[in-house]
Amino acid sequence: MRVDVYEDEAGWRPFDEWFNALPPEYATKVLLARGRIEAGLTGGLKSVGEGVHEWRIDWGPGLRLYVGFDGSRLVLLLGGGTKRRQQADIRAAQSRWADYLQRKVRRK
């Protein structure tokens, strides 16, 4: 399964910004989760509404990845966070997903 990173119209990639600020041991856990998604092992994803799904990493601060599916072959990484900021991170991911879909429709 192809996994891409969401990018807004200005070129900002919130997932990359979050990921690049992680300590190495946290980044390793995120890379393992991303690898599972790329391998099509999506059973760990849970819908959080509005087309956004959350992958929970029950380790350390409770890392979270937020994704949206564009067909069956592409997953868009919308952002990441921790359990502490979970609700705000979900809202941000939902907003990014809505932006992605809106721009996709305009491109057609």
Backbone as XML, in Angstrom:
<?xml version="1.0"?>
<chain id="A" units="angstrom">
  <residue number="1" name="MET">
    <atom name="N" x="0.847" y="-1.163" z="0.000"/>
    <atom name="CA" x="0.000" y="0.000" z="0.000"/>
    <atom name="C" x="0.900" y="1.235" z="0.000"/>
  </residue>
  <residue number="2" name="ARG">
    <atom name="N" x="0.581" y="2.158" z="-0.845"/>
    <atom name="CA" x="1.367" y="3.387" z="-0.908"/>
    <atom name="C" x="0.969" y="4.319" z="0.228"/>
  </residue>
  <residue number="3" name="VAL">
    <atom name="N" x="1.949" y="4.889" z="0.901"/>
    <atom name="CA" x="1.714" y="5.842" z="1.979"/>
    <atom name="C" x="2.376" y="7.157" z="1.598"/>
  </residue>
  <residue number="4" name="ASP">
    <atom name="N" x="1.586" y="8.202" z="1.527"/>
    <atom name="CA" x="2.084" y="9.543" z="1.244"/>
    <atom name="C" x="1.846" y="10.435" z="2.459"/>
  </residue>
  <residue number="5" name="VAL">
    <atom name="N" x="2.484" y="11.570" z="2.445"/>
    <atom name="CA" x="2.345" y="12.546" z="3.522"/>
    <atom name="C" x="1.526" y="13.723" z="3.001"/>
  </residue>
  <residue number="6" name="TYR">
    <atom name="N" x="0.533" y="14.124" z="3.782"/>
    <atom name="CA" x="-0.290" y="15.277" z="3.435"/>
    <atom name="C" x="0.576" y="16.531" z="3.364"/>
  </residue>
  <residue number="7" name="GLU">
    <atom name="N" x="0.270" y="17.336" z="2.347"/>
    <atom name="CA" x="0.946" y="18.622" z="2.168"/>
    <atom name="C" x="-0.116" y="19.665" z="1.857"/>
  </residue>
  <residue number="8" name="ASP">
    <atom name="N" x="-0.090" y="20.787" z="2.570"/>
    <atom name="CA" x="-1.090" y="21.819" z="2.293"/>
    <atom name="C" x="-0.670" y="22.624" z="1.062"/>
  </residue>
  <residue number="9" name="GLU">
    <atom name="N" x="-1.488" y="23.588" z="0.681"/>
    <atom name="CA" x="-1.224" y="24.358" z="-0.545"/>
    <atom name="C" x="0.085" y="25.128" z="-0.497"/>
  </residue>
  <residue number="10" name="ALA">
    <atom name="N" x="0.529" y="25.479" z="0.700"/>
    <atom name="CA" x="1.780" y="26.223" z="0.846"/>
    <atom name="C" x="3.004" y="25.302" z="0.913"/>
  </residue>
  <residue number="11" name="GLY">
    <atom name="N" x="2.771" y="23.984" z="0.887"/>
    <atom name="CA" x="3.883" y="23.040" z="0.930"/>
    <atom name="C" x="4.242" y="22.554" z="2.327"/>
  </residue>
  <residue number="12" name="TRP">
    <atom name="N" x="3.462" y="22.942" z="3.329"/>
    <atom name="CA" x="3.721" y="22.516" z="4.710"/>
    <atom name="C" x="3.286" y="21.076" z="4.893"/>
  </residue>
  <residue number="13" name="ARG">
    <atom name="N" x="4.134" y="20.280" z="5.514"/>
    <atom name="CA" x="3.869" y="18.863" z="5.766"/>
    <atom name="C" x="3.869" y="18.633" z="7.284"/>
  </residue>
  <residue number="14" name="PRO">
    <atom name="N" x="2.702" y="18.769" z="7.921"/>
    <atom name="CA" x="2.653" y="18.692" z="9.379"/>
    <atom name="C" x="3.154" y="17.366" z="9.947"/>
  </residue>
  <residue number="15" name="PHE">
    <atom name="N" x="2.908" y="16.255" z="9.255"/>
    <atom name="CA" x="3.406" y="14.980" z="9.764"/>
    <atom name="C" x="4.929" y="14.994" z="9.815"/>
  </residue>
  <residue number="16" name="ASP">
    <atom name="N" x="5.570" y="15.443" z="8.742"/>
    <atom name="CA" x="7.031" y="15.483" z="8.704"/>
    <atom name="C" x="7.591" y="16.384" z="9.797"/>
  </residue>
  <residue number="17" name="GLU">
    <atom name="N" x="6.949" y="17.527" z="10.010"/>
    <atom name="CA" x="7.411" y="18.450" z="11.047"/>
    <atom name="C" x="7.349" y="17.777" z="12.421"/>
  </residue>
  <residue number="18" name="TRP">
    <atom name="N" x="6.234" y="17.105" z="12.693"/>
    <atom name="CA" x="6.071" y="16.390" z="13.964"/>
    <atom name="C" x="7.093" y="15.263" z="14.080"/>
  </residue>
  <residue number="19" name="PHE">
    <atom name="N" x="7.214" y="14.454" z="13.042"/>
    <atom name="CA" x="8.104" y="13.303" z="13.057"/>
    <atom name="C" x="9.563" y="13.731" z="13.251"/>
  </residue>
  <residue number="20" name="ASN">
    <atom name="N" x="9.985" y="14.758" z="12.553"/>
    <atom name="CA" x="11.378" y="15.206" z="12.629"/>
    <atom name="C" x="11.759" y="15.758" z="13.997"/>
  </residue>
  <residue number="21" name="ALA">
    <atom name="N" x="10.775" y="16.118" z="14.806"/>
    <atom name="CA" x="11.048" y="16.631" z="16.150"/>
    <atom name="C" x="11.049" y="15.523" z="17.209"/>
  </residue>
  <residue number="22" name="LEU">
    <atom name="N" x="10.717" y="14.302" z="16.820"/>
    <atom name="CA" x="10.647" y="13.199" z="17.788"/>
    <atom name="C" x="12.033" y="12.732" z="18.212"/>
  </residue>
  <residue number="23" name="PRO">
    <atom name="N" x="12.170" y="12.300" z="19.471"/>
    <atom name="CA" x="13.410" y="11.632" z="19.885"/>
    <atom name="C" x="13.569" y="10.333" z="19.086"/>
  </residue>
  <residue number="24" name="PRO">
    <atom name="N" x="14.801" y="9.881" z="18.867"/>
    <atom name="CA" x="15.030" y="8.701" z="18.022"/>
    <atom name="C" x="14.224" y="7.465" z="18.422"/>
  </residue>
  <residue number="25" name="GLU">
    <atom name="N" x="14.081" y="7.192" z="19.718"/>
    <atom name="CA" x="13.346" y="5.986" z="20.114"/>
    <atom name="C" x="11.856" y="6.105" z="19.785"/>
  </residue>
  <residue number="26" name="TYR">
    <atom name="N" x="11.308" y="7.311" z="19.813"/>
    <atom name="CA" x="9.914" y="7.523" z="19.420"/>
    <atom name="C" x="9.781" y="7.371" z="17.908"/>
  </residue>
  <residue number="27" name="ALA">
    <atom name="N" x="10.732" y="7.968" z="17.175"/>
    <atom name="CA" x="10.697" y="7.902" z="15.713"/>
    <atom name="C" x="10.738" y="6.459" z="15.233"/>
  </residue>
  <residue number="28" name="THR">
    <atom name="N" x="11.499" y="5.619" z="15.913"/>
    <atom name="CA" x="11.575" y="4.205" z="15.544"/>
    <atom name="C" x="10.205" y="3.549" z="15.664"/>
  </residue>
  <residue number="29" name="LYS">
    <atom name="N" x="9.486" y="3.824" z="16.725"/>
    <atom name="CA" x="8.138" y="3.266" z="16.915"/>
    <atom name="C" x="7.195" y="3.739" z="15.811"/>
  </residue>
  <residue number="30" name="VAL">
    <atom name="N" x="7.300" y="5.000" z="15.428"/>
    <atom name="CA" x="6.452" y="5.535" z="14.368"/>
    <atom name="C" x="6.791" y="4.871" z="13.033"/>
  </residue>
  <residue number="31" name="LEU">
    <atom name="N" x="8.078" y="4.696" z="12.754"/>
    <atom name="CA" x="8.472" y="4.030" z="11.503"/>
    <atom name="C" x="7.956" y="2.599" z="11.443"/>
  </residue>
  <residue number="32" name="LEU">
    <atom name="N" x="7.960" y="1.901" z="12.564"/>
    <atom name="CA" x="7.420" y="0.538" z="12.601"/>
    <atom name="C" x="5.925" y="0.538" z="12.293"/>
  </residue>
  <residue number="33" name="ALA">
    <atom name="N" x="5.198" y="1.492" z="12.867"/>
    <atom name="CA" x="3.760" y="1.591" z="12.601"/>
    <atom name="C" x="3.507" y="1.927" z="11.132"/>
  </residue>
  <residue number="34" name="ARG">
    <atom name="N" x="4.277" y="2.849" z="10.597"/>
    <atom name="CA" x="4.118" y="3.213" z="9.182"/>
    <atom name="C" x="4.406" y="2.007" z="8.288"/>
  </residue>
  <residue number="35" name="GLY">
    <atom name="N" x="5.418" y="1.232" z="8.638"/>
    <atom name="CA" x="5.738" y="0.026" z="7.875"/>
    <atom name="C" x="4.597" y="-0.970" z="7.881"/>
  </residue>
  <residue number="36" name="ARG">
    <atom name="N" x="3.922" y="-1.099" z="9.007"/>
    <atom name="CA" x="2.773" y="-2.004" z="9.080"/>
    <atom name="C" x="1.656" y="-1.527" z="8.157"/>
  </residue>
  <residue number="37" name="ILE">
    <atom name="N" x="1.419" y="-0.217" z="8.154"/>
    <atom name="CA" x="0.389" y="0.336" z="7.270"/>
    <atom name="C" x="0.779" y="0.101" z="5.811"/>
  </residue>
  <residue number="38" name="GLU">
    <atom name="N" x="2.036" y="0.365" z="5.461"/>
    <atom name="CA" x="2.510" y="0.154" z="4.087"/>
    <atom name="C" x="2.360" y="-1.305" z="3.661"/>
  </residue>
  <residue number="39" name="ALA">
    <atom name="N" x="2.507" y="-2.217" z="4.622"/>
    <atom name="CA" x="2.366" y="-3.645" z="4.334"/>
    <atom name="C" x="0.899" y="-4.061" z="4.244"/>
  </residue>
  <residue number="40" name="GLY">
    <atom name="N" x="-0.017" y="-3.115" z="4.452"/>
    <atom name="CA" x="-1.442" y="-3.417" z="4.374"/>
    <atom name="C" x="-2.024" y="-3.954" z="5.666"/>
  </residue>
  <residue number="41" name="LEU">
    <atom name="N" x="-1.264" y="-3.909" z="6.739"/>
    <atom name="CA" x="-1.735" y="-4.387" z="8.036"/>
    <atom name="C" x="-2.433" y="-3.240" z="8.760"/>
  </residue>
  <residue number="42" name="THR">
    <atom name="N" x="-3.657" y="-2.977" z="8.372"/>
    <atom name="CA" x="-4.377" y="-1.808" z="8.856"/>
    <atom name="C" x="-5.366" y="-2.132" z="9.975"/>
  </residue>
  <residue number="43" name="GLY">
    <atom name="N" x="-5.290" y="-3.322" z="10.539"/>
    <atom name="CA" x="-6.197" y="-3.705" z="11.614"/>
    <atom name="C" x="-6.052" y="-2.850" z="12.852"/>
  </residue>
  <residue number="44" name="GLY">
    <atom name="N" x="-4.931" y="-2.175" z="13.005"/>
    <atom name="CA" x="-4.716" y="-1.322" z="14.169"/>
    <atom name="C" x="-5.321" y="0.060" z="14.042"/>
  </residue>
  <residue number="45" name="LEU">
    <atom name="N" x="-5.937" y="0.350" z="12.899"/>
    <atom name="CA" x="-6.526" y="1.671" z="12.692"/>
    <atom name="C" x="-7.947" y="1.719" z="13.233"/>
  </residue>
  <residue number="46" name="LYS">
    <atom name="N" x="-8.288" y="2.836" z="13.839"/>
    <atom name="CA" x="-9.626" y="3.054" z="14.383"/>
    <atom name="C" x="-10.154" y="4.373" z="13.829"/>
  </residue>
  <residue number="47" name="SER">
    <atom name="N" x="-11.381" y="4.366" z="13.354"/>
    <atom name="CA" x="-11.982" y="5.591" z="12.847"/>
    <atom name="C" x="-12.191" y="6.584" z="13.985"/>
  </residue>
  <residue number="48" name="VAL">
    <atom name="N" x="-11.838" y="7.842" z="13.709"/>
    <atom name="CA" x="-12.103" y="8.915" z="14.665"/>
    <atom name="C" x="-13.061" y="9.943" z="14.057"/>
  </residue>
  <residue number="49" name="GLY">
    <atom name="N" x="-13.682" y="9.573" z="12.943"/>
    <atom name="CA" x="-14.701" y="10.408" z="12.321"/>
    <atom name="C" x="-14.213" y="11.242" z="11.164"/>
  </residue>
  <residue number="50" name="GLU">
    <atom name="N" x="-15.146" y="11.577" z="10.290"/>
    <atom name="CA" x="-14.912" y="12.443" z="9.134"/>
    <atom name="C" x="-13.840" y="11.906" z="8.196"/>
  </residue>
  <residue number="51" name="GLY">
    <atom name="N" x="-13.730" y="10.577" z="8.096"/>
    <atom name="CA" x="-12.791" y="9.963" z="7.168"/>
    <atom name="C" x="-11.382" y="9.802" z="7.687"/>
  </residue>
  <residue number="52" name="VAL">
    <atom name="N" x="-11.152" y="10.154" z="8.936"/>
    <atom name="CA" x="-9.818" y="10.077" z="9.533"/>
    <atom name="C" x="-9.741" y="8.847" z="10.436"/>
  </residue>
  <residue number="53" name="HIS">
    <atom name="N" x="-8.588" y="8.181" z="10.387"/>
    <atom name="CA" x="-8.336" y="7.015" z="11.231"/>
    <atom name="C" x="-7.093" y="7.265" z="12.084"/>
  </residue>
  <residue number="54" name="GLU">
    <atom name="N" x="-7.086" y="6.632" z="13.245"/>
    <atom name="CA" x="-6.000" y="6.808" z="14.201"/>
    <atom name="C" x="-5.300" y="5.470" z="14.435"/>
  </residue>
  <residue number="55" name="TRP">
    <atom name="N" x="-3.974" y="5.517" z="14.431"/>
    <atom name="CA" x="-3.152" y="4.354" z="14.797"/>
    <atom name="C" x="-2.518" y="4.680" z="16.139"/>
  </residue>
  <residue number="56" name="ARG">
    <atom name="N" x="-2.828" y="3.880" z="17.133"/>
    <atom name="CA" x="-2.308" y="4.113" z="18.479"/>
    <atom name="C" x="-1.050" y="3.287" z="18.701"/>
  </residue>
  <residue number="57" name="ILE">
    <atom name="N" x="-0.052" y="3.929" z="19.255"/>
    <atom name="CA" x="1.175" y="3.251" z="19.660"/>
    <atom name="C" x="1.208" y="3.334" z="21.183"/>
  </residue>
  <residue number="58" name="ASP">
    <atom name="N" x="0.834" y="2.246" z="21.815"/>
    <atom name="CA" x="0.760" y="2.218" z="23.279"/>
    <atom name="C" x="2.148" y="2.033" z="23.868"/>
  </residue>
  <residue number="59" name="TRP">
    <atom name="N" x="2.880" y="3.108" z="23.849"/>
    <atom name="CA" x="4.263" y="3.134" z="24.331"/>
    <atom name="C" x="4.598" y="4.575" z="24.657"/>
  </residue>
  <residue number="60" name="GLY">
    <atom name="N" x="5.411" y="4.771" z="25.653"/>
    <atom name="CA" x="5.830" y="6.127" z="26.016"/>
    <atom name="C" x="4.633" y="7.022" z="26.271"/>
  </residue>
  <residue number="61" name="PRO">
    <atom name="N" x="4.573" y="8.170" z="25.582"/>
    <atom name="CA" x="3.491" y="9.124" z="25.828"/>
    <atom name="C" x="2.180" y="8.746" z="25.136"/>
  </residue>
  <residue number="62" name="GLY">
    <atom name="N" x="2.118" y="7.573" z="24.521"/>
    <atom name="CA" x="0.914" y="7.194" z="23.781"/>
    <atom name="C" x="0.875" y="7.883" z="22.438"/>
  </residue>
  <residue number="63" name="LEU">
    <atom name="N" x="1.813" y="7.532" z="21.566"/>
    <atom name="CA" x="1.916" y="8.164" z="20.251"/>
    <atom name="C" x="0.703" y="7.828" z="19.392"/>
  </residue>
  <residue number="64" name="ARG">
    <atom name="N" x="0.344" y="8.755" z="18.507"/>
    <atom name="CA" x="-0.791" y="8.584" z="17.602"/>
    <atom name="C" x="-0.386" y="9.021" z="16.203"/>
  </residue>
  <residue number="65" name="LEU">
    <atom name="N" x="-0.856" y="8.276" z="15.205"/>
    <atom name="CA" x="-0.724" y="8.669" z="13.804"/>
    <atom name="C" x="-2.127" y="8.856" z="13.253"/>
  </residue>
  <residue number="66" name="TYR">
    <atom name="N" x="-2.308" y="9.851" z="12.413"/>
    <atom name="CA" x="-3.621" y="10.115" z="11.823"/>
    <atom name="C" x="-3.518" y="9.998" z="10.311"/>
  </residue>
  <residue number="67" name="VAL">
    <atom name="N" x="-4.432" y="9.204" z="9.737"/>
    <atom name="CA" x="-4.378" y="8.915" z="8.311"/>
    <atom name="C" x="-5.769" y="9.014" z="7.696"/>
  </residue>
  <residue number="68" name="GLY">
    <atom name="N" x="-5.770" y="9.168" z="6.386"/>
    <atom name="CA" x="-6.985" y="9.087" z="5.588"/>
    <atom name="C" x="-6.708" y="8.193" z="4.404"/>
  </residue>
  <residue number="69" name="PHE">
    <atom name="N" x="-7.707" y="7.459" z="3.958"/>
    <atom name="CA" x="-7.567" y="6.560" z="2.808"/>
    <atom name="C" x="-8.108" y="7.226" z="1.563"/>
  </residue>
  <residue number="70" name="ASP">
    <atom name="N" x="-7.318" y="7.246" z="0.514"/>
    <atom name="CA" x="-7.750" y="7.731" z="-0.792"/>
    <atom name="C" x="-7.746" y="6.515" z="-1.707"/>
  </residue>
  <residue number="71" name="GLY">
    <atom name="N" x="-8.830" y="5.805" z="-1.735"/>
    <atom name="CA" x="-8.895" y="4.549" z="-2.465"/>
    <atom name="C" x="-8.263" y="3.444" z="-1.635"/>
  </residue>
  <residue number="72" name="SER">
    <atom name="N" x="-8.004" y="2.338" z="-2.268"/>
    <atom name="CA" x="-7.463" y="1.194" z="-1.526"/>
    <atom name="C" x="-5.943" y="1.110" z="-1.600"/>
  </residue>
  <residue number="73" name="ARG">
    <atom name="N" x="-5.306" y="2.033" z="-2.335"/>
    <atom name="CA" x="-3.870" y="1.919" z="-2.529"/>
    <atom name="C" x="-3.071" y="3.062" z="-1.919"/>
  </residue>
  <residue number="74" name="LEU">
    <atom name="N" x="-3.733" y="4.048" z="-1.361"/>
    <atom name="CA" x="-3.024" y="5.220" z="-0.845"/>
    <atom name="C" x="-3.536" y="5.586" z="0.538"/>
  </residue>
  <residue number="75" name="VAL">
    <atom name="N" x="-2.607" y="5.769" z="1.426"/>
    <atom name="CA" x="-2.922" y="6.281" z="2.759"/>
    <atom name="C" x="-2.172" y="7.581" z="2.907"/>
  </residue>
  <residue number="76" name="LEU">
    <atom name="N" x="-2.853" y="8.601" z="3.370"/>
    <atom name="CA" x="-2.233" y="9.900" z="3.551"/>
    <atom name="C" x="-1.962" y="10.125" z="5.028"/>
  </residue>
  <residue number="77" name="LEU">
    <atom name="N" x="-0.706" y="10.350" z="5.387"/>
    <atom name="CA" x="-0.362" y="10.672" z="6.771"/>
    <atom name="C" x="-0.708" y="12.143" z="7.006"/>
  </residue>
  <residue number="78" name="LEU">
    <atom name="N" x="-1.669" y="12.371" z="7.867"/>
    <atom name="CA" x="-2.174" y="13.718" z="8.105"/>
    <atom name="C" x="-1.506" y="14.413" z="9.273"/>
  </residue>
  <residue number="79" name="GLY">
    <atom name="N" x="-0.951" y="13.634" z="10.181"/>
    <atom name="CA" x="-0.302" y="14.220" z="11.344"/>
    <atom name="C" x="-0.038" y="13.172" z="12.398"/>
  </residue>
  <residue number="80" name="GLY">
    <atom name="N" x="0.489" y="13.628" z="13.505"/>
    <atom name="CA" x="0.777" y="12.744" z="14.614"/>
    <atom name="C" x="0.674" y="13.517" z="15.910"/>
  </residue>
  <residue number="81" name="GLY">
    <atom name="N" x="0.731" y="12.795" z="17.001"/>
    <atom name="CA" x="0.646" y="13.454" z="18.289"/>
    <atom name="C" x="0.755" y="12.448" z="19.413"/>
  </residue>
  <residue number="82" name="THR">
    <atom name="N" x="0.290" y="12.874" z="20.567"/>
    <atom name="CA" x="0.312" y="12.017" z="21.751"/>
    <atom name="C" x="-1.087" y="11.999" z="22.363"/>
  </residue>
  <residue number="83" name="LYS">
    <atom name="N" x="-1.270" y="11.086" z="23.291"/>
    <atom name="CA" x="-2.565" y="10.967" z="23.950"/>
    <atom name="C" x="-2.974" y="12.281" z="24.611"/>
  </residue>
  <residue number="84" name="ARG">
    <atom name="N" x="-2.023" y="13.003" z="25.149"/>
    <atom name="CA" x="-2.316" y="14.260" z="25.856"/>
    <atom name="C" x="-3.040" y="15.265" z="24.961"/>
  </residue>
  <residue number="85" name="ARG">
    <atom name="N" x="-2.648" y="15.348" z="23.703"/>
    <atom name="CA" x="-3.238" y="16.324" z="22.772"/>
    <atom name="C" x="-4.198" y="15.666" z="21.786"/>
  </residue>
  <residue number="86" name="GLN">
    <atom name="N" x="-4.676" y="14.495" z="22.109"/>
    <atom name="CA" x="-5.414" y="13.668" z="21.169"/>
    <atom name="C" x="-6.590" y="14.391" z="20.498"/>
  </residue>
  <residue number="87" name="GLN">
    <atom name="N" x="-7.451" y="15.038" z="21.260"/>
    <atom name="CA" x="-8.630" y="15.671" z="20.659"/>
    <atom name="C" x="-8.251" y="16.810" z="19.712"/>
  </residue>
  <residue number="88" name="ALA">
    <atom name="N" x="-7.288" y="17.609" z="20.094"/>
    <atom name="CA" x="-6.840" y="18.695" z="19.212"/>
    <atom name="C" x="-6.181" y="18.129" z="17.960"/>
  </residue>
  <residue number="89" name="ASP">
    <atom name="N" x="-5.406" y="17.060" z="18.111"/>
    <atom name="CA" x="-4.751" y="16.436" z="16.961"/>
    <atom name="C" x="-5.770" y="15.815" z="16.010"/>
  </residue>
  <residue number="90" name="ILE">
    <atom name="N" x="-6.819" y="15.223" z="16.564"/>
    <atom name="CA" x="-7.879" y="14.644" z="15.726"/>
    <atom name="C" x="-8.559" y="15.750" z="14.919"/>
  </residue>
  <residue number="91" name="ARG">
    <atom name="N" x="-8.909" y="16.846" z="15.567"/>
    <atom name="CA" x="-9.554" y="17.950" z="14.848"/>
    <atom name="C" x="-8.649" y="18.487" z="13.741"/>
  </residue>
  <residue number="92" name="ALA">
    <atom name="N" x="-7.358" y="18.615" z="14.021"/>
    <atom name="CA" x="-6.423" y="19.103" z="12.997"/>
    <atom name="C" x="-6.355" y="18.124" z="11.828"/>
  </residue>
  <residue number="93" name="ALA">
    <atom name="N" x="-6.311" y="16.824" z="12.116"/>
    <atom name="CA" x="-6.262" y="15.813" z="11.056"/>
    <atom name="C" x="-7.537" y="15.837" z="10.228"/>
  </residue>
  <residue number="94" name="GLN">
    <atom name="N" x="-8.681" y="16.006" z="10.870"/>
    <atom name="CA" x="-9.950" y="16.079" z="10.138"/>
    <atom name="C" x="-9.978" y="17.292" z="9.223"/>
  </residue>
  <residue number="95" name="SER">
    <atom name="N" x="-9.460" y="18.401" z="9.697"/>
    <atom name="CA" x="-9.394" y="19.608" z="8.881"/>
    <atom name="C" x="-8.466" y="19.408" z="7.676"/>
  </residue>
  <residue number="96" name="ARG">
    <atom name="N" x="-7.331" y="18.773" z="7.907"/>
    <atom name="CA" x="-6.394" y="18.508" z="6.810"/>
    <atom name="C" x="-6.998" y="17.553" z="5.791"/>
  </residue>
  <residue number="97" name="TRP">
    <atom name="N" x="-7.723" y="16.551" z="6.275"/>
    <atom name="CA" x="-8.350" y="15.598" z="5.365"/>
    <atom name="C" x="-9.404" y="16.299" z="4.506"/>
  </residue>
  <residue number="98" name="ALA">
    <atom name="N" x="-10.208" y="17.157" z="5.114"/>
    <atom name="CA" x="-11.213" y="17.915" z="4.365"/>
    <atom name="C" x="-10.532" y="18.801" z="3.322"/>
  </residue>
  <residue number="99" name="ASP">
    <atom name="N" x="-9.422" y="19.428" z="3.687"/>
    <atom name="CA" x="-8.667" y="20.255" z="2.743"/>
    <atom name="C" x="-8.161" y="19.413" z="1.581"/>
  </residue>
  <residue number="100" name="TYR">
    <atom name="N" x="-7.599" y="18.251" z="1.878"/>
    <atom name="CA" x="-7.086" y="17.360" z="0.834"/>
    <atom name="C" x="-8.201" y="16.981" z="-0.139"/>
  </residue>
  <residue number="101" name="LEU">
    <atom name="N" x="-9.335" y="16.570" z="0.376"/>
    <atom name="CA" x="-10.448" y="16.147" z="-0.489"/>
    <atom name="C" x="-10.961" y="17.293" z="-1.322"/>
  </residue>
  <residue number="102" name="GLN">
    <atom name="N" x="-11.066" y="18.478" z="-0.726"/>
    <atom name="CA" x="-11.532" y="19.648" z="-1.448"/>
    <atom name="C" x="-10.583" y="20.009" z="-2.597"/>
  </residue>
  <residue number="103" name="ARG">
    <atom name="N" x="-9.295" y="19.985" z="-2.342"/>
    <atom name="CA" x="-8.320" y="20.290" z="-3.396"/>
    <atom name="C" x="-8.310" y="19.206" z="-4.471"/>
  </residue>
  <residue number="104" name="LYS">
    <atom name="N" x="-8.544" y="17.956" z="-4.086"/>
    <atom name="CA" x="-8.591" y="16.848" z="-5.052"/>
    <atom name="C" x="-9.751" y="17.058" z="-6.027"/>
  </residue>
  <residue number="105" name="VAL">
    <atom name="N" x="-10.890" y="17.478" z="-5.518"/>
    <atom name="CA" x="-12.058" y="17.724" z="-6.367"/>
    <atom name="C" x="-11.787" y="18.872" z="-7.335"/>
  </residue>
  <residue number="106" name="ARG">
    <atom name="N" x="-11.107" y="19.914" z="-6.869"/>
    <atom name="CA" x="-10.790" y="21.061" z="-7.728"/>
    <atom name="C" x="-9.836" y="20.686" z="-8.847"/>
  </residue>
  <residue number="107" name="ARG">
    <atom name="N" x="-8.952" y="19.699" z="-8.600"/>
    <atom name="CA" x="-7.972" y="19.294" z="-9.615"/>
    <atom name="C" x="-8.618" y="18.528" z="-10.761"/>
  </residue>
  <residue number="108" name="LYS">
    <atom name="N" x="-9.777" y="17.954" z="-10.542"/>
    <atom name="CA" x="-10.426" y="17.133" z="-11.583"/>
    <atom name="C" x="-11.045" y="17.973" z="-12.646"/>
  </residue>
</chain>
